Amino acid sequence: MTMLSFRVDDDEAADAQRWAERLGVDRSELLREALHRHLVRLRAEDEIEAWTNLPLMRDEAGFGEIADWGPAEDWSDWADATG
């Protein structure tokens, strides 16, 4: 594990300490979790951008056509068949 060190405003440091105490965790754990969640969000945004910039292959686009078919059969009349 690597140690990171950075400066924050005094108010933010106090808020982090209050939240850590309120949640019953160490301040380091609170900050690790916050960083982890932020990095996950950034990765997801990066993947979304890559996905929107990369057109679907022909075989991938076929799944959309199949989804448009809807259910293969209407089984709603079987709802009372279970007894």
CYANA upper distance limits for C-alpha pairs under 8 A (distance plus 0.5 A):
  8 VAL  CA     12 GLU  CA      6.88
  8 VAL  CA     13 ALA  CA      6.84
  9 ASP  CA     13 ALA  CA      6.80
 10 ASP  CA     14 ALA  CA      6.67
 11 ASP  CA     15 ASP  CA      6.64
 12 GLU  CA     16 ALA  CA      6.56
 13 ALA  CA     17 GLN  CA      6.73
 14 ALA  CA     18 ARG  CA      6.67
 15 ASP  CA     19 TRP  CA      6.60
 16 ALA  CA     20 ALA  CA      6.55
 16 ALA  CA     27 ARG  CA      7.03
 16 ALA  CA     30 LEU  CA      7.98
 16 ALA  CA     31 LEU  CA      8.24
 17 GLN  CA     21 GLU  CA      6.70
 17 GLN  CA     27 ARG  CA      6.30
 18 ARG  CA     22 ARG  CA      6.54
 19 TRP  CA     23 LEU  CA      6.48
 19 TRP  CA     30 LEU  CA      8.48
 20 ALA  CA     24 GLY  CA      6.37
 20 ALA  CA     25 VAL  CA      5.60
 20 ALA  CA     26 ASP  CA      6.26
 20 ALA  CA     27 ARG  CA      5.63
 20 ALA  CA     30 LEU  CA      6.54
 21 GLU  CA     25 VAL  CA      6.77
 21 GLU  CA     26 ASP  CA      7.85
 21 GLU  CA     27 ARG  CA      8.31
 25 VAL  CA     29 GLU  CA      6.86
 25 VAL  CA     30 LEU  CA      7.18
 26 ASP  CA     30 LEU  CA      6.91
 27 ARG  CA     31 LEU  CA      6.72
 28 SER  CA     32 ARG  CA      6.51
 29 GLU  CA     33 GLU  CA      6.56
 30 LEU  CA     34 ALA  CA      6.65
 31 LEU  CA     35 LEU  CA      6.56
 32 ARG  CA     36 HIS  CA      6.52
 33 GLU  CA     37 ARG  CA      6.60
 34 ALA  CA     38 HIS  CA      6.67
 35 LEU  CA     39 LEU  CA      6.62
 36 HIS  CA     40 VAL  CA      6.67
 37 ARG  CA     41 ARG  CA      6.73
 38 HIS  CA     42 LEU  CA      6.73
 39 LEU  CA     43 ARG  CA      6.60
 40 VAL  CA     44 ALA  CA      6.68
 41 ARG  CA     45 GLU  CA      6.73
 42 LEU  CA     46 ASP  CA      6.66
 43 ARG  CA     47 GLU  CA      6.66
 44 ALA  CA     48 ILE  CA      6.63
 45 GLU  CA     49 GLU  CA      6.72
 46 ASP  CA     50 ALA  CA      6.74
 47 GLU  CA     51 TRP  CA      6.47
 48 ILE  CA     52 THR  CA      6.62
 49 GLU  CA     53 ASN  CA      6.68
 50 ALA  CA     54 LEU  CA      6.66
 51 TRP  CA     55 PRO  CA      8.03
 56 LEU  CA     60 GLU  CA      6.31
 56 LEU  CA     61 ALA  CA      6.36
 57 MET  CA     61 ALA  CA      6.73
 58 ARG  CA     62 GLY  CA      7.04
 59 ASP  CA     63 PHE  CA      7.93
 60 GLU  CA     64 GLY  CA      8.30
 61 ALA  CA     65 GLU  CA      7.60
 62 GLY  CA     66 ILE  CA      6.97
 63 PHE  CA     67 ALA  CA      6.71
 64 GLY  CA     68 ASP  CA      6.87
 65 GLU  CA     69 TRP  CA      7.43
 66 ILE  CA     70 GLY  CA      8.20
 75 TRP  CA     79 ALA  CA      7.97
 78 TRP  CA     82 THR  CA      8.17
